[in-house]
Amino acid sequence: MIRMTDAHGDDRRFPPALSDVAGVEFDYGEDGEGVDFEPYGAFDSPERTTRWLRQWTGNHELDGGAYRIFGQNGAGGLAALWCIRAGRPLAEQPVIFMGSEGERGVVAGCLSDFLWVLADGYGPLEAALYDAWEATPDAALAELAARHATTPRRPAREIITEARAAFPSFSADLDALCR
């Protein structure tokens, strides 16, 4: 079995910030102009995460230890913390999105930055896939981010661009895992 980088062993404690995000109802809107995100109240189990990763890649030798899935979009794409930074806490791991049709992208460099992305009106799918997204900032999410964030507020596009630059091989690395 190929073991993915797992910087945290069995650390599956759900961060308080994500618990608060789970209490938010994201409005997708009738015409799809809203944020397509359904946050979870807990991480998916290791077994479910492994099953998903194997299905997504077609590689049945992988395990999902490097991912902490915490939400999805309406089509089944998943948002996760990617435990790639060895020895660092979950809140310092990048947030990624992997769509149900192979779409993927780095959303934010850490959980704190992800909160600011949400506050600026982007969900994981929108941040990963749409460079020209018409964001609508959300005051309630901005307040949530202000309570939990350890990074300063910055525009979502700046955060997303910075995260992509920090992990430029994310997509190619995923492709290498696919069978």
N, C-alpha and C positions, 0 to 999 in steps of 0.2 A: 504494500500500500504506500502510495506517495503521501507523505505528511507535509502539508503546507506549513509555512511559517506560522507559528502560534506563539506570540509573545507573552501569552498570559496563562498558559496551561488551561485550567478549568475555571478561570475568572469569568463568571457569567452574571455577576451582579448588575442589575439594570441601573444605569445612572439616573439620579433624581431628575436631571434635565429632560431625559427621554420620557420619564414618567409624566412629567408636566406636558410635554409635547403630545403624549398619548391622549391627554384630556382635551385636545383641540380638535374640532371638527373642521376639516379643510373643505372648502366649497369649490367643487370642480366646475360648477355652472352648467347651464343648459347647452351652451355652445362650446364647451371645453375651454373657455377662456380663463378658468380658475386653476388652482393647484391640484394635481392628480396625485394625492398622497393619503394613505390610510396608515397612520402610525399604530404600532402594537404597544401593549402594556407590559411586555416582557420579550426577551430575546427568544427566537425560535430555539428549539432543543438542538443539541449537537447532532442527533440522529437525523432530524428533519433537515438541518443545514447540509449535512453530508449528502443526503439523498438529492436535495436540490442541486448542489454543485455537480454531482455526478450526472444528473440529467442535463444540466445546462452545458456541460463540457463534453458529454458523451464518454468521459473517462471514468471508469468504474474502479480505478485504483486510488482515487483522491479521497481525502476526508475534508470536512469543512472547518477544521479547527482554527483557521485564520479569519473566520468571518463571524460576526455577531449581527444577525438579521433583526431589524427593528421596525420594518414597515414595508409597505408595498404600494404599487399603483393599481388602478382598476384592471389592467391587462395582466397583472401577475408579476411585473418587474419588481425587484426587491432592492431595498435600501439597507446598507449594512455598514458596520464599523469593520475596517479591514486591518487586522492586527499584524501589521508589517514592521512596526517600530519596536524592536526587541527591548524588553525591560521598561517600556513606558506604559503608563496606565491607559485604560480604555478611552478615557476622555481625550487623550493625545493622539489617538489613531485616526487616520483619514476616514472620511465617509465616502462610500462609493454607491453607484447604482448599476444594477445589471438587469436589463430588460428581458422580457419573455421571448423576444425575437432576436436576441444577440446584441442588442444595444448595450452600451456600457460607457461609464465615465467616472472620473473622480469628481466629487461634488464639493468637498471642503477638506482642508488639511487636518482638521480636528473637530471634535464635537462642538466646541465653543463657536468656531467659525460657522459651522452648520446652522447653529441657532440664528446667527445674523443673516444667513442665506434665506432661511424660512421667514424671518422678519421682513426681509426685502421683497417677499412675494414669490419666491421660487421654492418648488418642491424638489426632491431628488431627481426625478425624471426631467423636469424643466432645466435644472442646473446642468445635468449631464448632456442633454441633447440639443438644447436650443440656445444658440448664441445671441439671438435677437429677441429674446422673450420680453413681452410687455408686462413687466412686473408691477404689482400693486402692493406697496408696503402695507403691513398689517400692524396696527398699534398694539393689539393684545400680544402678538408674537414678539414685538419689539420689547415689550415690558417683560415677557418671559425670558427673552435673551438677556436683557439687562440684569435680571436676577441671577442667572446661572453662568453667563459668559465670563471667561477670564481673558479674552482677547478684546481689543477695542472694536467698536462698530465700524465697519467699512462697507462700501457698496458690494452687493453680491457678485457682480461681474469681476471685481478685483479679487475677491476671495476665491472664486472659481478658477480664474486665470492663474492665480498663485498656486492653487492645489494641483492643477494640471501640469504646471511647470515642475513642481516638486516630485511628481510621479509620471514622467513622460512615457515610460514603457508599460504602463498599466495594461493597455489594450493588447499590446504585443505579447506580454507575459501571459495574459489569459488565452490568447490564441495558441500559444505554445502548449497549454494544458489540454486543448481540445483534441478529440480523436475523430 
